[in-house]
Amino acid sequence: RSIKILSGLDAPSARAYLARVHDTYGNVLGHEGLLREARIEFENALRLRSADDEAGKAITLGNLGRLCVDAGDFSAAHGFLSADLAIERRLQSGGGRVIAQLLCDLGLCELELGNLQVARAHLEESLRLAQTEPGGNAVGVIFGTLRLGRLEVASGNPSAAQSFHEQGTACLATA
């Protein structure tokens, strides 16, 4: 109903809020497993974002990127997450936590695309940011550590992978 009501209004504030509604609806659809429908909603939200709404664009790009990861479309996810990261680095609105998450997700994309060196660089930077986050970022440390372990598996280094697994498990036990 919100989409229908807001679509009929011409005010810039209605358009801005409509983008937020599409984002929210996309998240609902994604959680229901309706990935194609969710992507359409996120793409609608992105089209509705004004040029000066960089923070809103970053949210929508992140939503699209994570949805594409869930769908296994790592190439598209990489594009959306890279654009989100560029905005976040420029705005620094979410601090290191958001950038660490994006780097970790980009590392996964690079890993899945076979770009192991680039994946390693993203994952190591993500882990470093998570480890140095004021107030702590245990979730970021766990994800970064376990994804580095996954990278070591892909690189054919089982002992290094085991070490990262043990570090991630220890961190999980204390989180």
C-alpha positions as CSV (number, residue, x, y, z in Angstrom):
1,R,0.0,0.0,0.0
2,S,2.8,2.4,0.8
3,I,4.4,1.9,-2.7
4,K,1.0,2.6,-4.3
5,I,0.3,5.7,-2.2
6,L,3.9,7.2,-2.5
7,S,4.1,6.4,-6.3
8,G,1.1,8.7,-6.8
9,L,2.8,11.7,-5.1
10,D,5.2,14.1,-6.9
11,A,7.0,15.6,-3.9
12,P,10.8,14.9,-3.6
13,S,10.2,13.8,0.0
14,A,7.7,11.2,-1.2
15,R,10.2,9.9,-3.8
16,A,12.9,9.7,-1.2
17,Y,10.7,7.8,1.2
18,L,9.5,5.5,-1.6
19,A,13.1,4.4,-2.1
20,R,13.3,3.4,1.5
21,V,10.0,1.5,1.2
22,H,11.4,-0.4,-1.8
23,D,14.5,-1.2,0.2
24,T,12.5,-2.5,3.1
25,Y,10.2,-4.5,0.9
26,G,13.2,-6.0,-0.9
27,N,14.6,-7.1,2.4
28,V,11.3,-8.8,3.3
29,L,11.2,-10.6,0.0
30,G,14.8,-11.6,0.3
31,H,14.2,-13.1,3.7
32,E,11.2,-15.0,2.3
33,G,13.6,-16.5,-0.4
34,L,12.1,-14.5,-3.2
35,L,15.5,-13.3,-4.5
36,R,14.4,-12.3,-8.0
37,E,11.5,-10.2,-6.7
38,A,13.8,-8.7,-4.0
39,R,16.3,-7.7,-6.5
40,I,13.6,-5.8,-8.5
41,E,12.6,-3.9,-5.4
42,F,16.3,-3.0,-4.6
43,E,16.8,-1.9,-8.2
44,N,13.7,0.3,-8.0
45,A,15.0,1.8,-4.8
46,L,18.3,2.6,-6.5
47,R,16.6,4.3,-9.4
48,L,14.6,6.4,-7.0
49,R,17.6,7.6,-5.0
50,S,18.5,11.3,-5.7
51,A,22.0,12.2,-6.7
52,D,22.7,13.8,-3.4
53,D,21.5,10.8,-1.3
54,E,24.8,8.9,-1.2
55,A,24.1,7.3,2.2
56,G,20.8,5.9,0.8
57,K,22.5,4.7,-2.3
58,A,25.1,2.9,-0.2
59,I,22.4,1.1,1.8
60,T,20.7,0.0,-1.4
61,L,23.9,-1.0,-3.1
62,G,24.8,-3.1,0.0
63,N,21.4,-4.7,0.0
64,L,21.8,-5.6,-3.7
65,G,25.3,-6.9,-3.1
66,R,24.3,-9.2,-0.3
67,L,21.3,-10.4,-2.2
68,C,23.5,-11.3,-5.2
69,V,25.9,-13.1,-2.9
70,D,22.9,-15.1,-1.6
71,A,21.9,-15.8,-5.2
72,G,25.4,-16.9,-6.1
73,D,25.9,-14.1,-8.6
74,F,29.3,-13.0,-7.3
75,S,30.2,-10.9,-10.3
76,A,27.1,-8.7,-9.8
77,A,27.6,-8.7,-6.1
78,H,31.2,-7.5,-6.6
79,G,30.0,-4.5,-8.6
80,F,27.4,-3.5,-6.1
81,L,29.6,-4.0,-3.1
82,S,32.5,-2.1,-4.7
83,A,30.3,0.9,-5.4
84,D,29.0,0.7,-1.8
85,L,32.6,0.6,-0.5
86,A,33.6,3.6,-2.6
87,I,30.7,5.6,-1.1
88,E,31.4,4.4,2.5
89,R,35.1,5.3,2.2
90,R,34.1,8.8,1.0
91,L,31.5,9.4,3.6
92,Q,33.0,7.4,6.5
93,S,29.4,7.3,7.9
94,G,29.5,3.8,9.3
95,G,33.1,3.9,10.4
96,G,35.4,0.9,10.2
97,R,32.7,-1.6,11.0
98,V,30.8,-1.1,7.8
99,I,34.0,-0.9,5.7
100,A,35.3,-4.1,7.3
101,Q,32.0,-5.9,6.5
102,L,32.1,-4.7,2.9
103,L,35.7,-5.8,2.5
104,C,34.9,-9.2,3.9
105,D,32.0,-9.6,1.5
106,L,34.2,-8.4,-1.4
107,G,36.9,-10.9,-0.3
108,L,34.3,-13.6,-0.6
109,C,33.3,-12.4,-4.1
110,E,36.9,-12.4,-5.2
111,L,37.5,-15.8,-3.7
112,E,34.4,-17.2,-5.6
113,L,35.6,-15.5,-8.8
114,G,39.1,-17.1,-8.4
115,N,41.0,-13.9,-7.7
116,L,42.8,-15.2,-4.6
117,Q,45.4,-12.5,-4.2
118,V,42.8,-9.7,-4.3
119,A,40.6,-11.8,-2.0
120,R,43.5,-12.1,0.5
121,A,44.1,-8.3,0.4
122,H,40.4,-7.5,1.1
123,L,40.1,-10.1,3.8
124,E,43.3,-9.1,5.6
125,E,42.2,-5.4,5.6
126,S,38.8,-6.4,6.8
127,L,40.3,-8.5,9.7
128,R,42.7,-5.7,10.6
129,L,39.8,-3.1,10.7
130,A,37.7,-5.5,12.8
131,Q,40.5,-6.2,15.2
132,T,41.2,-2.5,15.7
133,E,37.6,-1.3,15.9
134,P,37.1,0.9,19.0
135,G,34.8,-1.1,21.4
136,G,35.5,-4.3,19.5
137,N,34.0,-6.0,16.5
138,A,33.9,-9.7,17.4
139,V,31.6,-10.6,14.5
140,G,33.9,-8.9,12.0
141,V,36.9,-10.7,13.5
142,I,35.1,-14.1,13.3
143,F,33.9,-13.6,9.7
144,G,37.3,-12.3,8.6
145,T,39.2,-15.1,10.2
146,L,36.9,-17.9,8.9
147,R,36.9,-16.4,5.4
148,L,40.7,-16.3,5.5
149,G,40.6,-20.0,6.4
150,R,38.3,-20.6,3.4
151,L,40.8,-18.8,1.2
152,E,43.6,-21.0,2.5
153,V,41.5,-24.1,1.6
154,A,41.1,-22.7,-1.9
155,S,44.9,-21.9,-2.0
156,G,45.7,-25.5,-1.0
157,N,47.1,-24.7,2.4
158,P,45.3,-27.0,4.8
159,S,47.5,-26.3,7.8
160,A,47.0,-22.5,7.5
161,A,43.3,-23.1,7.0
162,Q,43.2,-25.2,10.2
163,S,44.9,-22.4,12.1
164,F,42.4,-19.8,10.9
165,H,39.6,-22.3,11.8
166,E,41.0,-22.6,15.3
167,Q,41.4,-18.8,15.7
168,G,37.8,-18.3,14.5
169,T,36.4,-21.0,16.8
170,A,38.3,-19.5,19.8
171,C,36.9,-16.0,19.0
172,L,33.4,-17.4,18.6
173,A,33.7,-19.0,22.0
174,T,34.6,-15.7,23.6
175,A,32.1,-13.5,21.7
